[in-house]
Amino acid sequence: MEFIDSIFLLIGAGFSRDTYLLLTRIQGILWSIANTAIVFYFLKITGLIRIIHHRKKIRFRYFFLMITVILSPFLLFTDSGTVFFTLEAAIYGIQYTILLYTLVLERKMLMNHFRGLFNN
């Protein structure tokens, strides 16, 4: 186990604080893009199923997703790790709240729809 610890310490010693923050910013942007795509397509799929079941279109959830899209580029321009992680938590929190809200609100319709697909 000491061997693995020494490897991690050696790797960690090669990163300065600025390098770590830069790599974290890049990772944050990439995760934000991925989360945005996941939420967007989940909302699209749910919206299409709502149309099949003659229900209203989803609107406000797209508005909140757009807020996260607008906030995401600011991850590149944060001055400190604290500001970065606070902004990142806000962005991801909104995105995961949209997912959870949609899943809870639409669970019966989604389950009935997919149950019908697999029972045929």
VMD Tcl script that draws the C-alpha trace (Angstrom):
set ca {
  {0.00 0.00 0.00}
  {2.89 2.36 0.66}
  {4.00 1.91 -2.94}
  {0.64 3.14 -4.26}
  {0.70 6.06 -1.80}
  {4.13 7.10 -3.02}
  {2.97 6.96 -6.65}
  {0.03 9.26 -5.90}
  {2.27 11.65 -3.97}
  {4.71 11.72 -6.88}
  {1.93 12.47 -9.37}
  {0.42 15.12 -7.09}
  {3.76 16.85 -6.63}
  {3.87 17.56 -10.37}
  {0.80 19.80 -10.27}
  {0.90 23.40 -9.19}
  {-2.19 25.05 -7.73}
  {-2.77 26.95 -10.98}
  {-2.43 23.83 -13.10}
  {-4.85 21.99 -10.87}
  {-7.39 24.82 -11.08}
  {-7.03 25.02 -14.88}
  {-7.58 21.28 -15.28}
  {-10.51 21.45 -12.89}
  {-12.05 24.27 -14.95}
  {-11.71 22.23 -18.13}
  {-13.25 19.22 -16.43}
  {-16.08 21.38 -15.07}
  {-16.90 22.74 -18.53}
  {-16.84 19.27 -20.08}
  {-19.09 17.85 -17.37}
  {-21.44 20.79 -17.74}
  {-21.70 20.19 -21.48}
  {-22.34 16.49 -20.90}
  {-24.96 17.15 -18.23}
  {-26.67 19.73 -20.42}
  {-26.89 17.23 -23.27}
  {-28.26 14.52 -20.99}
  {-30.90 16.80 -19.48}
  {-31.82 18.28 -22.87}
  {-32.37 14.90 -24.51}
  {-34.21 13.55 -21.48}
  {-36.56 16.53 -21.68}
  {-36.95 16.00 -25.44}
  {-37.82 12.32 -24.98}
  {-40.23 13.17 -22.19}
  {-41.76 15.91 -24.33}
  {-42.32 13.52 -27.22}
  {-43.98 11.03 -24.91}
  {-46.16 13.83 -23.52}
  {-47.27 14.67 -27.07}
  {-48.20 11.03 -27.67}
  {-50.33 11.13 -24.51}
  {-51.90 14.49 -25.51}
  {-50.37 16.53 -22.71}
  {-48.93 20.04 -22.75}
  {-45.36 20.71 -23.83}
  {-42.57 21.13 -21.31}
  {-41.53 24.78 -21.11}
  {-40.17 26.01 -17.77}
  {-37.68 23.19 -17.40}
  {-36.00 24.33 -20.61}
  {-35.79 27.82 -19.13}
  {-33.87 26.51 -16.12}
  {-31.65 24.43 -18.38}
  {-30.90 27.58 -20.38}
  {-29.83 29.30 -17.17}
  {-27.22 26.58 -16.64}
  {-26.03 26.97 -20.24}
  {-25.58 30.70 -19.65}
  {-23.75 30.14 -16.35}
  {-21.42 27.40 -17.60}
  {-18.90 29.60 -19.48}
  {-18.33 31.56 -16.28}
  {-16.60 28.45 -14.91}
  {-13.60 29.40 -17.05}
  {-13.28 32.84 -15.51}
  {-13.45 32.12 -11.80}
  {-10.66 33.57 -9.68}
  {-10.56 31.01 -6.91}
  {-11.42 27.42 -6.25}
  {-14.17 28.42 -3.85}
  {-15.98 30.51 -6.45}
  {-15.50 27.77 -9.04}
  {-16.90 25.01 -6.85}
  {-19.81 27.18 -5.71}
  {-20.75 28.01 -9.30}
  {-20.25 24.41 -10.36}
  {-22.47 23.19 -7.54}
  {-25.18 25.67 -8.53}
  {-25.05 24.62 -12.19}
  {-25.07 20.90 -11.47}
  {-27.66 21.34 -8.76}
  {-30.06 22.97 -11.19}
  {-29.41 20.33 -13.84}
  {-29.91 17.40 -11.49}
  {-32.97 19.05 -9.98}
  {-34.49 19.29 -13.47}
  {-33.78 15.60 -14.03}
  {-35.19 14.56 -10.67}
  {-38.23 16.83 -10.95}
  {-39.02 15.53 -14.43}
  {-38.55 11.93 -13.39}
  {-40.77 12.29 -10.32}
  {-43.44 14.35 -12.07}
  {-43.61 12.22 -15.20}
  {-42.86 8.79 -13.69}
  {-46.30 7.25 -14.25}
  {-46.56 8.42 -17.83}
  {-42.99 7.33 -18.64}
  {-43.40 3.94 -17.01}
  {-46.72 3.30 -18.75}
  {-45.24 4.32 -22.08}
  {-42.16 2.12 -21.78}
  {-44.18 -0.74 -20.32}
  {-46.38 -0.57 -23.42}
  {-43.33 -0.67 -25.68}
  {-41.86 -3.74 -24.02}
  {-45.13 -5.65 -23.66}
  {-45.82 -5.61 -27.40}
}
mol new
graphics top color blue
foreach p $ca { graphics top sphere $p radius 0.5 }
foreach p [lrange $ca 0 end-1] q [lrange $ca 1 end] { graphics top cylinder $p $q radius 0.2 }
display resetview
